[in-house]
């Protein structure tokens, strides 16, 4: 075994590789997916240039052992989650709702500016990955969020795992920690907090909306009377109104499309094509 191969083998073997790490290394995916050790060694050699069989075997065996340990941890976490759910209180809340199933707390993130869902770009959200009192965290979840472009808002510390259907309850701890200024205007408007501020007693004033309120696209739904407000630059208003009509008010597609047009909104290309197809079928 060459010194280089021995060093690399020791380095890989010494790492605490989780299931995510194994999957991230194509050469080791063979064992993770049920392949043989020899298959993994062959792929690892091609990926890393390591030629010594002993070093390759050392790496694969270490990763496989770590993968097995990770699977056991996942099973234990699921068992813990089931036990926690069985301990629901009178209000339907899990007894220890400050921690995830794996025993680690959640934390706050900001969604990426290039998030596929245009309407929720830069929104404040929450998920696993928070640091516990000992500084340890669910590294797999944390890295996954960061890889997707989420910005961790570590200065606000841990957050409770969401258990309420009320959005204001979900973010109450965040507000108490001074997080009101972090919300983008679009999120405030989407939650209707600009009309009914649930945090007014905490002295929260949405400065993000200064100069925007008078420019909002607003109207009342002609079917249910619900007040709809959208950001002035929101490109998905037509689609959002269509979803409201179809899902909430159970309006058929053609009638909903006409309602969208009556608000001078632009239908998506798919919706427009569907409207034209329906019209052509109705002609004599």
C-alpha positions in Angstrom: 0.0 0.0 0.0 1.4 3.4 -1.0 1.7 6.1 1.6 -0.8 8.2 -0.3 -3.3 5.4 -0.4 -2.8 4.6 3.2 -3.3 8.3 4.2 -6.4 8.6 2.1 -7.8 5.3 3.4 -7.3 6.4 7.0 -8.8 9.8 6.4 -11.9 8.4 4.8 -12.3 5.7 7.4 -11.9 8.1 10.3 -14.7 10.3 9.1 -18.2 9.9 10.6 -19.9 9.4 7.2 -23.7 9.6 7.4 -26.2 8.1 4.9 -26.3 11.4 3.1 -22.5 11.4 2.8 -22.4 7.9 1.4 -25.0 8.8 -1.2 -23.0 11.9 -2.1 -20.0 9.7 -3.0 -20.9 7.8 -6.2 -18.3 5.2 -5.7 -19.9 4.2 -2.4 -23.5 4.2 -3.7 -23.1 0.6 -4.7 -23.1 -0.6 -1.1 -25.8 1.8 -0.1 -28.1 0.5 -2.9 -27.4 -3.2 -2.1 -24.4 -3.7 -4.3 -21.3 -5.6 -3.4 -18.2 -4.4 -1.7 -16.2 -5.2 -4.8 -18.5 -3.0 -6.9 -18.0 -0.1 -4.5 -14.2 -0.6 -4.5 -14.1 -0.5 -8.3 -16.2 2.7 -8.5 -14.2 4.3 -5.7 -10.9 3.5 -7.5 -12.2 5.1 -10.7 -13.5 8.2 -8.8 -10.4 8.8 -6.5 -7.5 7.3 -8.3 -6.7 5.1 -5.2 -5.2 1.8 -6.5 -4.4 -0.2 -3.4 -7.2 -2.8 -2.6 -6.6 -2.6 1.1 -7.1 1.1 1.2 -10.2 0.9 -1.0 -11.7 -1.9 1.2 -11.0 0.2 4.3 -12.9 3.1 3.0 -15.9 1.1 1.8 -16.1 -0.9 5.0 -16.0 2.3 7.1 -18.7 3.9 5.0 -20.9 0.8 5.1 -20.6 0.5 8.9 -21.5 4.2 9.1 -24.5 3.7 6.8 -25.8 0.8 8.9 -25.4 3.0 12.0 -27.3 5.8 10.3 -30.1 3.4 9.4 -30.4 2.3 13.0 -30.5 6.0 14.1 -33.3 6.6 11.6 -35.3 3.7 13.0 -34.7 4.9 16.6 -35.8 8.4 15.6 -39.0 7.1 14.1 -39.7 5.2 17.3 -39.1 8.3 19.3 -41.5 10.3 17.1 -44.2 7.6 17.5 -43.8 7.7 21.3 -44.0 11.5 21.3 -47.2 11.5 19.2 -48.7 9.0 21.7 -48.1 11.6 24.4 -50.3 14.3 22.9 -51.8 16.7 25.4 -55.3 18.0 25.7 -54.7 20.6 23.0 -53.2 18.1 20.6 -49.6 19.3 21.1 -46.7 17.0 21.4 -45.3 17.1 24.9 -41.8 18.1 23.9 -42.4 20.1 20.8 -39.2 22.1 20.9 -37.2 19.2 19.4 -37.5 17.1 16.3 -37.9 13.4 16.2 -34.1 12.9 16.4 -33.8 15.0 19.5 -32.4 18.1 17.8 -34.2 21.4 17.8 -35.5 23.3 14.7 -34.3 26.7 13.6 -35.3 29.6 11.3 -34.3 30.0 7.7 -34.8 32.5 4.9 -35.9 30.9 1.5 -33.6 31.5 -1.5 -34.1 34.6 -3.7 -34.3 32.3 -6.6 -36.8 29.8 -5.1 -39.0 28.1 -7.7 -42.2 29.3 -6.1 -41.9 33.0 -7.0 -44.5 34.1 -4.5 -42.5 32.7 -1.5 -39.0 33.9 -2.4 -37.1 35.3 0.6 -39.9 34.1 3.0 -39.1 33.2 6.6 -39.6 29.5 7.3 -38.4 26.9 9.7 -37.0 23.4 9.7 -34.6 20.9 11.3 -31.0 21.8 11.8 -31.0 23.9 15.0 -28.2 23.6 17.5 -28.9 22.1 20.9 -27.6 23.4 24.2 -24.4 21.4 23.7 -23.9 22.9 20.3 -24.7 19.7 18.4 -27.2 19.8 15.6 -28.8 17.6 12.9 -26.0 18.3 10.4 -27.6 16.3 7.6 -30.7 18.5 7.6 -28.7 21.7 8.1 -26.4 21.0 5.2 -29.4 20.0 3.0 -31.1 23.3 3.6 -28.0 25.3 3.0 -27.3 23.3 -0.2 -30.7 24.4 -1.5 -29.9 28.0 -0.9 -31.7 28.6 2.4 -30.0 31.2 4.6 -29.8 30.0 8.3 -31.0 32.7 10.7 -28.8 31.4 13.6 -29.0 34.6 15.7 -32.7 33.8 16.5 -31.7 30.4 18.0 -34.0 27.4 18.2 -37.7 27.4 17.3 -40.5 25.1 18.3 -41.6 22.5 15.8 -44.9 23.8 14.3 -48.0 22.2 15.8 -50.6 24.9 15.3 -52.7 25.6 12.2 -52.5 29.3 12.9 -49.6 31.0 11.2 -49.4 33.7 13.9 -48.8 31.0 16.5 -46.1 29.4 14.4 -44.1 32.6 14.3 -44.9 34.0 17.8 -41.5 32.9 19.2 -39.7 34.4 16.3 -41.5 37.7 16.8 -40.6 37.7 20.5 -37.0 37.4 19.6 -37.2 40.5 17.4 -37.7 38.8 14.1 -40.5 41.0 12.8 -38.1 43.0 10.7 -37.0 39.8 8.8 -40.3 39.2 7.1 -40.5 40.3 3.5 -43.5 42.5 2.5 -44.8 39.7 0.3 -45.1 37.3 3.3 -46.8 39.9 5.5 -49.4 40.6 2.7 -49.9 36.9 2.0 -50.7 36.2 5.7 -53.1 39.3 5.7 -51.1 40.7 8.6 -51.2 44.1 7.1 -55.0 44.1 7.7 -55.1 42.2 10.9 -51.8 42.5 12.8 -51.7 39.6 15.3 -48.6 41.1 17.0 -49.8 44.6 17.5 -49.7 44.1 21.3 -46.0 43.3 21.1 -45.5 46.7 19.4 -44.9 45.3 16.0 -45.2 47.7 13.1 -44.6 46.5 9.6 -42.1 49.1 8.3 -41.5 46.9 5.3 -44.9 48.0 4.0 -44.1 51.7 3.9 -44.9 53.0 0.4 -46.4 49.6 -0.6 -49.8 49.4 0.9 -51.4 51.9 -1.5 -49.9 50.0 -4.5 -51.2 46.6 -3.6 -53.4 44.7 -6.2 -56.6 44.3 -4.1 -60.2 43.3 -4.8 -63.0 41.3 -3.2 -63.8 37.8 -4.6 -67.1 38.0 -6.3 -68.0 34.5 -5.1 -67.1 34.4 -1.4 -66.5 38.0 -0.5 -62.9 37.3 0.7 -60.5 40.2 0.4 -57.5 39.4 -1.8 -54.3 41.4 -1.7 -51.2 40.8 -3.7 -47.9 42.6 -4.1 -47.8 45.1 -7.0 -45.0 43.2 -8.8 -46.4 39.7 -8.1 -46.3 37.8 -11.5 -48.5 35.0 -10.3 -51.6 36.9 -9.3 -53.8 35.4 -12.0 -52.8 31.9 -11.1 -53.3 32.5 -7.4 -56.8 33.9 -8.0 -57.6 30.9 -10.3 -56.5 28.5 -7.5 -58.6 30.4 -5.0 -61.7 30.2 -7.2 -61.2 26.5 -8.1 -60.2 25.2 -4.7 -61.9 27.4 -2.2 -65.0 28.4 -4.1 -65.3 25.3 -6.3 -65.9 27.3 -9.4 -65.6 25.4 -12.7 -62.6 26.1 -14.9 -64.3 28.2 -17.6 -66.2 30.4 -15.2 -63.1 30.9 -13.1 -61.1 31.9 -16.1 -63.7 34.6 -17.0 -63.6 35.8 -13.4 -59.8 36.2 -13.6 -60.2 38.2 -16.9 -62.8 40.5 -15.2 -60.1 41.5 -12.8 -57.8 42.4 -15.8 -55.4 39.6 -14.8 -53.4 37.7 -17.3 -54.0 34.0 -17.6 -51.1 31.6 -17.7 -50.3 30.1 -21.1 -51.7 26.8 -20.0 -54.9 28.4 -18.8 -55.3 30.5 -21.9 -54.8 27.5 -24.1 -57.5 25.6 -22.1 -59.9 28.5 -22.5 -59.4 28.5 -26.3 -59.9 24.8 -26.4 -63.2 25.0 -24.5 -64.4 27.8 -26.7 -63.7 25.9 -29.9 -65.7 22.9 -28.6 -68.7 25.2 -27.9 -68.9 26.6 -31.4 -71.5 25.1 -33.9 
